[in-house]
Amino acid sequence: MHAKDSPALVKSDQTLFSILALVRARGTITLAELAADLDVAKSTIYNHLVTLEREDFVTRTDEGYRLGLRFLDYGLAARLEHALFEVAQEKVDDLAETTGEQIWCLVEEHGEAVYIYGSSGRQSIKTREYPGQRKPLHCLAAGKAILAHLPEARVDEIVDRHGLERRTENTITDRETLAAELATVRESGVAFNRQESAKGVHAIASPIVGSDDEVLGAISIGGPAHRLTGENQSENLTNLILGATNEIEINIREL
């Protein structure tokens, strides 16, 4: 879409979302800090905050403003509305029980990976992922599983918009290498993340594809590199995750 064809953005809405982004990033922030960081008049920031507080989207404390729990209501509602969440939840829990590792169900939205449900096994490592978190697709096993089943034009659009950020020394940062890996993923049915998003962490993922061949999301198994290494381990996890995603695909088609 050319710039002249783009819909007009509402400046006041942009200011409001900038306020919310800063409140989220800081945890707690004052009116003065918001005005200084955004280079917007205090009166304008205050009016936005009054509205947000009235609607329960921010809460005022002695230290400043923080996000309100109204967002939790909206977030849970958004997740419940996603067709994949209800169907995948049981299989994610089962995989966590079977493997003992961290299992996630991810989907793509606006060119990013979004974590919608996770379950921790008995030996899973503590990571910073959480439901609702957004990450680049290209550095995640689940992200690559999704990209491999998107139309080539859509993949190009995502890379043009978000780039190929280097997260570690193992992250794929050029299109040719990414294209070759996605071709391998399509052939094998599984994608790997070998310390590409975080040092010391490996993951394996498989896509969930609907009856119309549209990729709906992916399931990933993640854990420390020393445990998720070796041919036997990879084969075992591959069989488990392919079985899980196949069951999810069957259940979705029966809805």
Residue, then its C-alpha position, 0 to 999 in steps of 0.5 A: m500500500h502506498a503512503k498516499d493510499s494509507p488510511a489517516l492515523v488519528k493523532s490523539d489515538q497515537t498519543l494514547f497508545s504511546i502513553l500506554a506503551l510507556v506505562r507498560a515499559r516502566g511499570t509505574i510512571t509519573l505524569a511529568e515523566l510521560a510528558a517529558d518522554l513523549d514531548v507532549a503537554k502535561s495537560t494533554i497527557y493528563n486528559h488521556l490519563v483521566t479517561l484511561e483511569r475512568e475506564d480502568f485501563v490505568t490505575r493511579t498510585d502514590e508513585g505514578y500510573r500503572l496499567g489497570l487490570r481491565f487489560l487482563d479482561y480484554g487479553l483473556a477474552a481475545r485468547l478465548e476468541h482464538a479458535l486454536f486456544e481451546v483445541a490446543q490447550e489439552k495437547v500442550d499440557d499433555l506434551a509438557e507432562t510427557t517431555g517434562e519441558q516447556i511447551w508453547c502454542l504460538v500464532e502469527e499476528h501482524g507479522e509477529a509471533v504471539y504466545i497464546y498458551g504455555s505449559s511447564g513440565r517437571q524439568s522445564i527451565k525458567t524463561r521470560e516467555y508469557p502469554g501475549q508476548r510478541k517476538p520475531l518469527h524468524c528466530l523461533a522454531a514455532g515462528k519458522a514453522i509458521l513462516a514455512h507455510l505462509p505464501e512467499a509474498r506474505v513472508d516477504e512482506i513480514v521481512d520487509r516490515h520487521g527485518l531479520e533482527r540478530r538475537t544471538e550469533n546463531t540467528i538467521t539474518d539474511r533472506e537467502t539463508l532463511a528461505a533455504e531453511l523454510a524449504t527444509v521445514r516444509e519438507s520435514g514438517v518440523a523447525f528447529n531453533r538452535q540458540e537462535s533466540a536465546k543462548g543455551v536454549h533449543a526448541i523444536a516446533s511443528p505447524i498447525v495447518g487447517s483444512d484449507d491449507e492455511v497455517l493457524g499456528a505452531i506448537s514448540i518444545g523448548g529446553p536447555a541445549h544440552r537436553l534437546t540435542g542429539e539424533n535420538q532426542s530430536e527423533n523422539l521429540t519430532n515424533l511427539i510434536l508431529g503427533a500432537t499437531n496432527e491431533i490438533e489439526i483433526n480436532i479443529r476440522e471437526l469443529 
